[in-house]
Amino acid sequence: MSRKGDCWDNAVVESFFGSLKSERMHWQSYQTRDDARQDIIDYIVMFYNSHRLHSYLDCQSPDDFEKNGQLANVA
């Protein structure tokens, strides 16, 4: 990690939350926190990890990337 106050510390997390907000939560209105929690879990498990293509992973989903055994090549 870089020093305190450097903007690159949270880049990955900020990118994920940006995707979450724009792709899933922007037009949603949740009645309870449990409804919001379940919808976010569904987004992560059912879409983000299994279908959404990631440019860092050669335009593959994380699930496909792991299935192809390419995890050892990233670092």
Backbone as XML, in Angstrom:
<?xml version="1.0"?>
<chain id="A" units="angstrom">
  <residue number="1" name="MET">
    <atom name="N" x="0.840" y="-1.182" z="0.000"/>
    <atom name="CA" x="0.000" y="0.000" z="0.000"/>
    <atom name="C" x="0.880" y="1.239" z="0.000"/>
  </residue>
  <residue number="2" name="SER">
    <atom name="N" x="0.320" y="2.283" z="-0.504"/>
    <atom name="CA" x="1.065" y="3.543" z="-0.532"/>
    <atom name="C" x="0.844" y="4.304" z="0.772"/>
  </residue>
  <residue number="3" name="ARG">
    <atom name="N" x="1.405" y="5.482" z="0.827"/>
    <atom name="CA" x="1.315" y="6.268" z="2.053"/>
    <atom name="C" x="-0.102" y="6.775" z="2.312"/>
  </residue>
  <residue number="4" name="LYS">
    <atom name="N" x="-0.351" y="7.198" z="3.524"/>
    <atom name="CA" x="-1.636" y="7.742" z="3.926"/>
    <atom name="C" x="-1.990" y="8.950" z="3.051"/>
  </residue>
  <residue number="5" name="GLY">
    <atom name="N" x="-3.212" y="8.947" z="2.550"/>
    <atom name="CA" x="-3.679" y="10.058" z="1.746"/>
    <atom name="C" x="-3.502" y="9.882" z="0.249"/>
  </residue>
  <residue number="6" name="ASP">
    <atom name="N" x="-2.790" y="8.845" z="-0.179"/>
    <atom name="CA" x="-2.639" y="8.611" z="-1.614"/>
    <atom name="C" x="-3.939" y="8.058" z="-2.178"/>
  </residue>
  <residue number="7" name="CYS">
    <atom name="N" x="-4.316" y="8.539" z="-3.323"/>
    <atom name="CA" x="-5.622" y="8.182" z="-3.884"/>
    <atom name="C" x="-5.679" y="6.758" z="-4.416"/>
  </residue>
  <residue number="8" name="TRP">
    <atom name="N" x="-4.552" y="6.069" z="-4.592"/>
    <atom name="CA" x="-4.561" y="4.733" z="-5.177"/>
    <atom name="C" x="-4.875" y="3.641" z="-4.168"/>
  </residue>
  <residue number="9" name="ASP">
    <atom name="N" x="-4.943" y="3.960" z="-2.891"/>
    <atom name="CA" x="-5.209" y="2.954" z="-1.873"/>
    <atom name="C" x="-6.543" y="2.249" z="-2.081"/>
  </residue>
  <residue number="10" name="ASN">
    <atom name="N" x="-7.566" y="3.001" z="-2.424"/>
    <atom name="CA" x="-8.917" y="2.456" z="-2.493"/>
    <atom name="C" x="-9.442" y="2.337" z="-3.915"/>
  </residue>
  <residue number="11" name="ALA">
    <atom name="N" x="-8.595" y="2.382" z="-4.908"/>
    <atom name="CA" x="-9.045" y="2.410" z="-6.297"/>
    <atom name="C" x="-9.883" y="1.185" z="-6.661"/>
  </residue>
  <residue number="12" name="VAL">
    <atom name="N" x="-9.472" y="0.011" z="-6.237"/>
    <atom name="CA" x="-10.203" y="-1.217" z="-6.583"/>
    <atom name="C" x="-11.575" y="-1.221" z="-5.931"/>
  </residue>
  <residue number="13" name="VAL">
    <atom name="N" x="-11.634" y="-0.871" z="-4.673"/>
    <atom name="CA" x="-12.915" y="-0.859" z="-3.949"/>
    <atom name="C" x="-13.822" y="0.224" z="-4.505"/>
  </residue>
  <residue number="14" name="GLU">
    <atom name="N" x="-13.268" y="1.403" z="-4.797"/>
    <atom name="CA" x="-14.083" y="2.475" z="-5.352"/>
    <atom name="C" x="-14.632" y="2.093" z="-6.720"/>
  </residue>
  <residue number="15" name="SER">
    <atom name="N" x="-13.860" y="1.383" z="-7.506"/>
    <atom name="CA" x="-14.334" y="0.908" z="-8.809"/>
    <atom name="C" x="-15.486" y="-0.074" z="-8.637"/>
  </residue>
  <residue number="16" name="PHE">
    <atom name="N" x="-15.353" y="-1.010" z="-7.688"/>
    <atom name="CA" x="-16.419" y="-1.969" z="-7.442"/>
    <atom name="C" x="-17.700" y="-1.265" z="-6.994"/>
  </residue>
  <residue number="17" name="PHE">
    <atom name="N" x="-17.587" y="-0.363" z="-6.029"/>
    <atom name="CA" x="-18.779" y="0.327" z="-5.541"/>
    <atom name="C" x="-19.397" y="1.209" z="-6.612"/>
  </residue>
  <residue number="18" name="GLY">
    <atom name="N" x="-18.590" y="1.777" z="-7.482"/>
    <atom name="CA" x="-19.128" y="2.535" z="-8.608"/>
    <atom name="C" x="-19.949" y="1.645" z="-9.526"/>
  </residue>
  <residue number="19" name="SER">
    <atom name="N" x="-19.435" y="0.449" z="-9.812"/>
    <atom name="CA" x="-20.176" y="-0.508" z="-10.639"/>
    <atom name="C" x="-21.458" y="-0.946" z="-9.948"/>
  </residue>
  <residue number="20" name="LEU">
    <atom name="N" x="-21.361" y="-1.248" z="-8.674"/>
    <atom name="CA" x="-22.532" y="-1.677" z="-7.913"/>
    <atom name="C" x="-23.617" y="-0.616" z="-7.939"/>
  </residue>
  <residue number="21" name="LYS">
    <atom name="N" x="-23.243" y="0.618" z="-7.690"/>
    <atom name="CA" x="-24.234" y="1.695" z="-7.649"/>
    <atom name="C" x="-24.837" y="1.968" z="-9.015"/>
  </residue>
  <residue number="22" name="SER">
    <atom name="N" x="-24.021" y="1.993" z="-10.060"/>
    <atom name="CA" x="-24.556" y="2.335" z="-11.377"/>
    <atom name="C" x="-25.286" y="1.173" z="-12.038"/>
  </residue>
  <residue number="23" name="GLU">
    <atom name="N" x="-24.855" y="-0.056" z="-11.799"/>
    <atom name="CA" x="-25.454" y="-1.205" z="-12.462"/>
    <atom name="C" x="-26.624" y="-1.803" z="-11.695"/>
  </residue>
  <residue number="24" name="ARG">
    <atom name="N" x="-26.694" y="-1.578" z="-10.399"/>
    <atom name="CA" x="-27.716" y="-2.273" z="-9.620"/>
    <atom name="C" x="-28.562" y="-1.372" z="-8.740"/>
  </residue>
  <residue number="25" name="MET">
    <atom name="N" x="-27.946" y="-0.471" z="-8.018"/>
    <atom name="CA" x="-28.668" y="0.234" z="-6.969"/>
    <atom name="C" x="-29.260" y="1.574" z="-7.395"/>
  </residue>
  <residue number="26" name="HIS">
    <atom name="N" x="-28.865" y="2.098" z="-8.536"/>
    <atom name="CA" x="-29.242" y="3.458" z="-8.907"/>
    <atom name="C" x="-30.751" y="3.683" z="-8.936"/>
  </residue>
  <residue number="27" name="TRP">
    <atom name="N" x="-31.484" y="2.762" z="-9.487"/>
    <atom name="CA" x="-32.944" y="2.934" z="-9.610"/>
    <atom name="C" x="-33.732" y="2.102" z="-8.607"/>
  </residue>
  <residue number="28" name="GLN">
    <atom name="N" x="-33.076" y="1.492" z="-7.647"/>
    <atom name="CA" x="-33.741" y="0.640" z="-6.661"/>
    <atom name="C" x="-34.205" y="1.449" z="-5.450"/>
  </residue>
  <residue number="29" name="SER">
    <atom name="N" x="-35.293" y="1.009" z="-4.891"/>
    <atom name="CA" x="-35.770" y="1.560" z="-3.627"/>
    <atom name="C" x="-36.054" y="0.371" z="-2.714"/>
  </residue>
  <residue number="30" name="TYR">
    <atom name="N" x="-35.273" y="0.243" z="-1.666"/>
    <atom name="CA" x="-35.376" y="-0.906" z="-0.779"/>
    <atom name="C" x="-36.256" y="-0.562" z="0.415"/>
  </residue>
  <residue number="31" name="GLN">
    <atom name="N" x="-37.086" y="-1.498" z="0.806"/>
    <atom name="CA" x="-37.975" y="-1.308" z="1.950"/>
    <atom name="C" x="-37.243" y="-1.506" z="3.273"/>
  </residue>
  <residue number="32" name="THR">
    <atom name="N" x="-36.331" y="-2.467" z="3.291"/>
    <atom name="CA" x="-35.589" y="-2.764" z="4.522"/>
    <atom name="C" x="-34.111" y="-2.969" z="4.190"/>
  </residue>
  <residue number="33" name="ARG">
    <atom name="N" x="-33.288" y="-2.948" z="5.226"/>
    <atom name="CA" x="-31.865" y="-3.233" z="5.031"/>
    <atom name="C" x="-31.653" y="-4.665" z="4.559"/>
  </residue>
  <residue number="34" name="ASP">
    <atom name="N" x="-32.490" y="-5.582" z="5.044"/>
    <atom name="CA" x="-32.363" y="-6.975" z="4.610"/>
    <atom name="C" x="-32.646" y="-7.114" z="3.121"/>
  </residue>
  <residue number="35" name="ASP">
    <atom name="N" x="-33.626" y="-6.368" z="2.602"/>
    <atom name="CA" x="-33.895" y="-6.384" z="1.163"/>
    <atom name="C" x="-32.687" y="-5.877" z="0.388"/>
  </residue>
  <residue number="36" name="ALA">
    <atom name="N" x="-32.092" y="-4.794" z="0.860"/>
    <atom name="CA" x="-30.903" y="-4.239" z="0.203"/>
    <atom name="C" x="-29.742" y="-5.226" z="0.269"/>
  </residue>
  <residue number="37" name="ARG">
    <atom name="N" x="-29.526" y="-5.808" z="1.435"/>
    <atom name="CA" x="-28.432" y="-6.767" z="1.615"/>
    <atom name="C" x="-28.598" y="-7.954" z="0.677"/>
  </residue>
  <residue number="38" name="GLN">
    <atom name="N" x="-29.793" y="-8.507" z="0.583"/>
    <atom name="CA" x="-30.034" y="-9.666" z="-0.268"/>
    <atom name="C" x="-29.840" y="-9.311" z="-1.746"/>
  </residue>
  <residue number="39" name="ASP">
    <atom name="N" x="-30.286" y="-8.141" z="-2.151"/>
    <atom name="CA" x="-30.126" y="-7.722" z="-3.542"/>
    <atom name="C" x="-28.652" y="-7.530" z="-3.897"/>
  </residue>
  <residue number="40" name="ILE">
    <atom name="N" x="-27.885" y="-6.975" z="-2.982"/>
    <atom name="CA" x="-26.457" y="-6.774" z="-3.224"/>
    <atom name="C" x="-25.729" y="-8.109" z="-3.284"/>
  </residue>
  <residue number="41" name="ILE">
    <atom name="N" x="-26.083" y="-9.031" z="-2.419"/>
    <atom name="CA" x="-25.485" y="-10.378" z="-2.458"/>
    <atom name="C" x="-25.815" y="-11.059" z="-3.774"/>
  </residue>
  <residue number="42" name="ASP">
    <atom name="N" x="-27.065" y="-10.951" z="-4.210"/>
    <atom name="CA" x="-27.454" y="-11.533" z="-5.497"/>
    <atom name="C" x="-26.656" y="-10.920" z="-6.641"/>
  </residue>
  <residue number="43" name="TYR">
    <atom name="N" x="-26.456" y="-9.610" z="-6.591"/>
    <atom name="CA" x="-25.678" y="-8.935" z="-7.631"/>
    <atom name="C" x="-24.248" y="-9.483" z="-7.679"/>
  </residue>
  <residue number="44" name="ILE">
    <atom name="N" x="-23.629" y="-9.607" z="-6.527"/>
    <atom name="CA" x="-22.239" y="-10.059" z="-6.480"/>
    <atom name="C" x="-22.120" y="-11.514" z="-6.936"/>
  </residue>
  <residue number="45" name="VAL">
    <atom name="N" x="-22.972" y="-12.379" z="-6.402"/>
    <atom name="CA" x="-22.864" y="-13.817" z="-6.683"/>
    <atom name="C" x="-23.395" y="-14.165" z="-8.066"/>
  </residue>
  <residue number="46" name="MET">
    <atom name="N" x="-24.562" y="-13.620" z="-8.404"/>
    <atom name="CA" x="-25.235" y="-14.037" z="-9.629"/>
    <atom name="C" x="-24.800" y="-13.257" z="-10.875"/>
  </residue>
  <residue number="47" name="PHE">
    <atom name="N" x="-24.271" y="-12.056" z="-10.715"/>
    <atom name="CA" x="-23.882" y="-11.279" z="-11.894"/>
    <atom name="C" x="-22.411" y="-10.893" z="-11.895"/>
  </residue>
  <residue number="48" name="TYR">
    <atom name="N" x="-21.948" y="-10.210" z="-10.875"/>
    <atom name="CA" x="-20.605" y="-9.632" z="-10.880"/>
    <atom name="C" x="-19.531" y="-10.706" z="-11.013"/>
  </residue>
  <residue number="49" name="ASN">
    <atom name="N" x="-19.641" y="-11.790" z="-10.279"/>
    <atom name="CA" x="-18.624" y="-12.845" z="-10.329"/>
    <atom name="C" x="-18.855" y="-13.857" z="-11.435"/>
  </residue>
  <residue number="50" name="SER">
    <atom name="N" x="-20.083" y="-14.008" z="-11.905"/>
    <atom name="CA" x="-20.338" y="-15.082" z="-12.854"/>
    <atom name="C" x="-20.561" y="-14.625" z="-14.294"/>
  </residue>
  <residue number="51" name="HIS">
    <atom name="N" x="-21.014" y="-13.392" z="-14.516"/>
    <atom name="CA" x="-21.324" y="-12.962" z="-15.878"/>
    <atom name="C" x="-20.594" y="-11.699" z="-16.320"/>
  </residue>
  <residue number="52" name="ARG">
    <atom name="N" x="-20.350" y="-10.793" z="-15.407"/>
    <atom name="CA" x="-19.763" y="-9.507" z="-15.787"/>
    <atom name="C" x="-18.318" y="-9.704" z="-16.221"/>
  </residue>
  <residue number="53" name="LEU">
    <atom name="N" x="-17.984" y="-9.152" z="-17.389"/>
    <atom name="CA" x="-16.643" y="-9.291" z="-17.929"/>
    <atom name="C" x="-15.736" y="-8.231" z="-17.323"/>
  </residue>
  <residue number="54" name="HIS">
    <atom name="N" x="-14.520" y="-8.626" z="-16.977"/>
    <atom name="CA" x="-13.550" y="-7.739" z="-16.352"/>
    <atom name="C" x="-12.357" y="-7.583" z="-17.295"/>
  </residue>
  <residue number="55" name="SER">
    <atom name="N" x="-12.030" y="-6.360" z="-17.639"/>
    <atom name="CA" x="-10.932" y="-6.132" z="-18.578"/>
    <atom name="C" x="-9.597" y="-6.609" z="-18.012"/>
  </residue>
  <residue number="56" name="TYR">
    <atom name="N" x="-9.423" y="-6.519" z="-16.709"/>
    <atom name="CA" x="-8.179" y="-6.963" z="-16.083"/>
    <atom name="C" x="-7.979" y="-8.474" z="-16.229"/>
  </residue>
  <residue number="57" name="LEU">
    <atom name="N" x="-9.063" y="-9.207" z="-16.399"/>
    <atom name="CA" x="-9.003" y="-10.664" z="-16.526"/>
    <atom name="C" x="-9.158" y="-11.100" z="-17.977"/>
  </residue>
  <residue number="58" name="ASP">
    <atom name="N" x="-8.676" y="-10.292" z="-18.900"/>
    <atom name="CA" x="-8.777" y="-10.586" z="-20.338"/>
    <atom name="C" x="-10.228" y="-10.771" z="-20.770"/>
  </residue>
  <residue number="59" name="CYS">
    <atom name="N" x="-11.082" y="-9.894" z="-20.304"/>
    <atom name="CA" x="-12.516" y="-9.883" z="-20.646"/>
    <atom name="C" x="-13.207" y="-11.206" z="-20.334"/>
  </residue>
  <residue number="60" name="GLN">
    <atom name="N" x="-12.927" y="-11.716" z="-19.152"/>
    <atom name="CA" x="-13.594" y="-12.914" z="-18.643"/>
    <atom name="C" x="-14.239" y="-12.567" z="-17.308"/>
  </residue>
  <residue number="61" name="SER">
    <atom name="N" x="-15.212" y="-13.360" z="-16.930"/>
    <atom name="CA" x="-15.769" y="-13.204" z="-15.592"/>
    <atom name="C" x="-14.802" y="-13.833" z="-14.586"/>
  </residue>
  <residue number="62" name="PRO">
    <atom name="N" x="-14.841" y="-13.407" z="-13.332"/>
    <atom name="CA" x="-13.959" y="-14.029" z="-12.335"/>
    <atom name="C" x="-14.154" y="-15.545" z="-12.218"/>
  </residue>
  <residue number="63" name="ASP">
    <atom name="N" x="-15.396" y="-16.006" z="-12.307"/>
    <atom name="CA" x="-15.638" y="-17.452" z="-12.228"/>
    <atom name="C" x="-14.972" y="-18.191" z="-13.382"/>
  </residue>
  <residue number="64" name="ASP">
    <atom name="N" x="-15.122" y="-17.666" z="-14.607"/>
    <atom name="CA" x="-14.492" y="-18.304" z="-15.763"/>
    <atom name="C" x="-12.974" y="-18.256" z="-15.665"/>
  </residue>
  <residue number="65" name="PHE">
    <atom name="N" x="-12.456" y="-17.148" z="-15.164"/>
    <atom name="CA" x="-11.017" y="-16.996" z="-15.003"/>
    <atom name="C" x="-10.461" y="-18.056" z="-14.065"/>
  </residue>
  <residue number="66" name="GLU">
    <atom name="N" x="-11.152" y="-18.297" z="-12.964"/>
    <atom name="CA" x="-10.713" y="-19.324" z="-12.006"/>
    <atom name="C" x="-10.861" y="-20.722" z="-12.600"/>
  </residue>
  <residue number="67" name="LYS">
    <atom name="N" x="-11.962" y="-20.976" z="-13.340"/>
    <atom name="CA" x="-12.171" y="-22.285" z="-13.939"/>
    <atom name="C" x="-11.085" y="-22.615" z="-14.955"/>
  </residue>
  <residue number="68" name="ASN">
    <atom name="N" x="-10.583" y="-21.607" z="-15.646"/>
    <atom name="CA" x="-9.543" y="-21.826" z="-16.649"/>
    <atom name="C" x="-8.162" y="-21.980" z="-16.034"/>
  </residue>
  <residue number="69" name="GLY">
    <atom name="N" x="-8.063" y="-21.870" z="-14.717"/>
    <atom name="CA" x="-6.798" y="-22.075" z="-14.040"/>
    <atom name="C" x="-5.786" y="-20.976" z="-14.277"/>
  </residue>
  <residue number="70" name="GLN">
    <atom name="N" x="-6.247" y="-19.779" z="-14.563"/>
    <atom name="CA" x="-5.337" y="-18.687" z="-14.859"/>
    <atom name="C" x="-4.987" y="-17.868" z="-13.618"/>
  </residue>
  <residue number="71" name="LEU">
    <atom name="N" x="-5.456" y="-18.270" z="-12.479"/>
    <atom name="CA" x="-5.227" y="-17.513" z="-11.260"/>
    <atom name="C" x="-3.750" y="-17.393" z="-10.928"/>
  </residue>
  <residue number="72" name="ALA">
    <atom name="N" x="-2.974" y="-18.402" z="-11.215"/>
    <atom name="CA" x="-1.546" y="-18.383" z="-10.892"/>
    <atom name="C" x="-0.773" y="-17.408" z="-11.780"/>
  </residue>
  <residue number="73" name="ASN">
    <atom name="N" x="-1.322" y="-17.055" z="-12.943"/>
    <atom name="CA" x="-0.626" y="-16.165" z="-13.866"/>
    <atom name="C" x="-0.775" y="-14.694" z="-13.511"/>
  </residue>
  <residue number="74" name="VAL">
    <atom name="N" x="-1.690" y="-14.357" z="-12.617"/>
    <atom name="CA" x="-1.925" y="-12.971" z="-12.256"/>
    <atom name="C" x="-1.123" y="-12.638" z="-11.010"/>
  </residue>
  <residue number="75" name="ALA">
    <atom name="N" x="-0.365" y="-11.580" z="-11.071"/>
    <atom name="CA" x="0.358" y="-11.104" z="-9.879"/>
    <atom name="C" x="1.311" y="-10.011" z="-10.245"/>
  </residue>
</chain>
